Amino acid sequence: MATYDTSSSADVVQQLTVDDCWELLRQQQLGRLVVSVSGRIDIFPINYLVDGQRILFRTAEGTKLVELTIDHRVVFEVDHVDDTSGWSVVVHGNARTLSSFAEMAAADALGLQSWVPTTKYNTVEIVPEELTGRYVRFGQEPER
């Protein structure tokens, strides 16, 4: 379980450990992928799964795949909000399309399915270089 403190005396913003970030990433299925090519930044919602120390998602041919092929550096973000608190995890890393039969078969065995009922032949892995996260407890703004 993530090690943030939810007590009322805790800081309203707490930094998460790398282990906390991985645990929280494993709990969710939807995130946002950010890619950039020639100064243009695009963001795509993707469903994903965590396998070890990497993030996997499937995609069809198109802008997302072209852009991450041109520049493999990506940012991936996942968050969660409830009535009293929220958290956010940001991953800076490198993406690549799995290419060998063995890699693709192993990824397929994990059961990653697209939420959108279209054929997606490409499986992409994101290998993080940096994971950061924070937990935020909601409340009234203090007096100024």
C-alpha positions as CSV (number, residue, x, y, z in Angstrom):
1,M,0.0,0.0,0.0
2,A,1.2,3.5,-0.8
3,T,2.9,5.2,2.2
4,Y,1.2,8.6,2.1
5,D,-0.3,9.9,5.3
6,T,-4.1,10.7,5.2
7,S,-4.4,12.1,8.7
8,S,-5.5,15.6,9.2
9,S,-2.2,16.6,10.6
10,A,-0.3,15.5,7.6
11,D,1.1,17.8,4.9
12,V,-1.6,18.5,2.3
13,V,0.9,17.7,-0.5
14,Q,3.2,14.7,0.0
15,Q,5.8,13.4,-2.4
16,L,5.5,9.7,-3.2
17,T,8.3,7.2,-3.4
18,V,9.1,5.3,-6.6
19,D,7.6,2.2,-5.1
20,D,4.4,4.1,-4.2
21,C,4.3,5.3,-7.8
22,W,4.6,1.8,-9.2
23,E,1.9,0.5,-6.8
24,L,-0.5,3.3,-7.8
25,L,0.2,2.8,-11.6
26,R,-0.7,-0.9,-11.1
27,Q,-4.1,0.1,-9.6
28,Q,-5.3,2.1,-12.7
29,Q,-5.9,1.3,-16.3
30,L,-6.2,4.7,-18.0
31,G,-3.5,7.3,-18.4
32,R,-2.4,10.1,-20.8
33,L,0.6,9.7,-23.1
34,V,2.4,12.9,-24.1
35,V,4.6,12.9,-27.3
36,S,6.4,15.8,-29.0
37,V,7.7,16.1,-32.6
38,S,9.1,19.3,-34.1
39,G,7.8,21.5,-31.3
40,R,4.2,20.1,-31.5
41,I,3.0,18.4,-28.3
42,D,0.2,15.9,-28.4
43,I,-1.6,14.1,-25.6
44,F,-3.5,10.8,-26.0
45,P,-5.6,8.9,-23.5
46,I,-4.6,5.3,-23.4
47,N,-5.5,2.2,-21.5
48,Y,-2.4,0.4,-20.2
49,L,-1.0,-2.2,-17.9
50,V,2.1,-2.4,-15.8
51,D,4.5,-5.4,-16.4
52,G,7.4,-5.4,-14.0
53,Q,9.1,-2.0,-14.5
54,R,7.5,-1.1,-17.8
55,I,4.2,0.2,-19.0
56,L,2.5,-1.4,-22.0
57,F,-0.3,-0.2,-24.3
58,R,-1.6,-1.2,-27.7
59,T,-2.2,1.2,-30.6
60,A,-3.2,1.3,-34.2
61,E,-1.3,2.9,-37.0
62,G,-1.6,6.7,-36.8
63,T,-0.3,9.9,-35.3
64,K,0.5,8.5,-31.9
65,L,2.6,5.7,-33.3
66,V,4.4,7.9,-35.9
67,E,5.2,10.5,-33.3
68,L,6.7,8.1,-30.8
69,T,8.7,6.5,-33.6
70,I,10.2,9.8,-34.6
71,D,10.9,10.8,-31.0
72,H,10.9,7.9,-28.4
73,R,11.0,10.3,-25.4
74,V,7.5,10.4,-23.8
75,V,5.7,11.5,-20.7
76,F,3.0,9.4,-19.2
77,E,0.6,10.6,-16.5
78,V,-2.0,8.8,-14.4
79,D,-4.1,10.3,-11.6
80,H,-6.9,9.5,-9.3
81,V,-9.4,11.7,-7.4
82,D,-12.0,10.9,-4.7
83,D,-14.0,13.2,-2.4
84,T,-11.1,14.0,0.0
85,S,-7.9,13.5,-1.8
86,G,-6.1,12.7,-5.0
87,W,-2.8,11.5,-6.4
88,S,-0.8,11.9,-9.6
89,V,2.1,9.9,-11.0
90,V,4.2,11.2,-13.9
91,V,6.6,9.0,-15.8
92,H,9.4,10.3,-18.1
93,G,10.7,7.6,-20.3
94,N,11.4,6.0,-23.6
95,A,8.8,4.3,-25.8
96,R,9.4,1.6,-28.4
97,T,7.2,-0.7,-30.4
98,L,7.7,-4.3,-29.6
99,S,9.1,-6.0,-32.7
100,S,10.1,-9.6,-32.1
101,F,7.6,-12.4,-32.1
102,A,8.7,-13.5,-28.6
103,E,8.1,-10.0,-27.2
104,M,4.7,-9.7,-28.8
105,A,3.6,-13.1,-27.7
106,A,4.7,-12.4,-24.1
107,A,2.8,-9.1,-24.2
108,D,-0.3,-10.7,-25.6
109,A,-0.2,-13.3,-22.8
110,L,-0.7,-10.5,-20.3
111,G,-4.2,-9.9,-21.6
112,L,-3.9,-6.2,-22.5
113,Q,-7.1,-5.3,-24.5
114,S,-8.0,-2.1,-26.1
115,W,-11.1,-0.4,-24.7
116,V,-12.0,0.8,-28.2
117,P,-13.2,-2.1,-30.4
118,T,-10.7,-1.6,-33.2
119,T,-7.8,-3.7,-34.3
120,K,-4.5,-2.6,-32.7
121,Y,-1.6,-4.6,-33.9
122,N,1.2,-2.5,-32.2
123,T,2.2,-3.0,-28.6
124,V,4.3,-0.2,-27.2
125,E,6.4,-0.3,-24.0
126,I,7.4,2.7,-22.0
127,V,10.6,2.2,-20.0
128,P,10.7,4.9,-17.3
129,E,13.8,7.0,-16.7
130,E,12.1,8.9,-13.9
131,L,8.9,8.4,-11.8
132,T,7.5,11.1,-9.6
133,G,4.3,11.4,-7.8
134,R,2.4,13.3,-5.2
135,Y,-0.6,12.8,-2.9
136,V,-2.8,15.7,-2.2
137,R,-5.4,16.1,0.6
138,F,-8.2,18.4,-0.3
139,G,-9.6,21.1,1.9
140,Q,-10.4,24.7,2.4
141,E,-7.8,27.3,1.3
142,P,-6.1,28.8,4.4
143,E,-6.6,32.5,5.3
144,R,-4.2,34.7,3.5
